[in-house]
Amino acid sequence: MERMSVQEINNMLLWFNKATGKNTRITQYEALDRLKQVLK
């Protein structure tokens, strides 16, 4: 898995917020952890 740029991570966080439909902020660590689960 390639390292993501900060911009890509921010885009992913925005996507997660839209996908979950919640305004709760998740940390980058949580977002990356979820990504790893999805990409297994």
Secondary structure by P-SEA (a helix, b strand, c coil): cccccaaaaaaaaaaaaaaacccccccaaaaaaaaaaaac
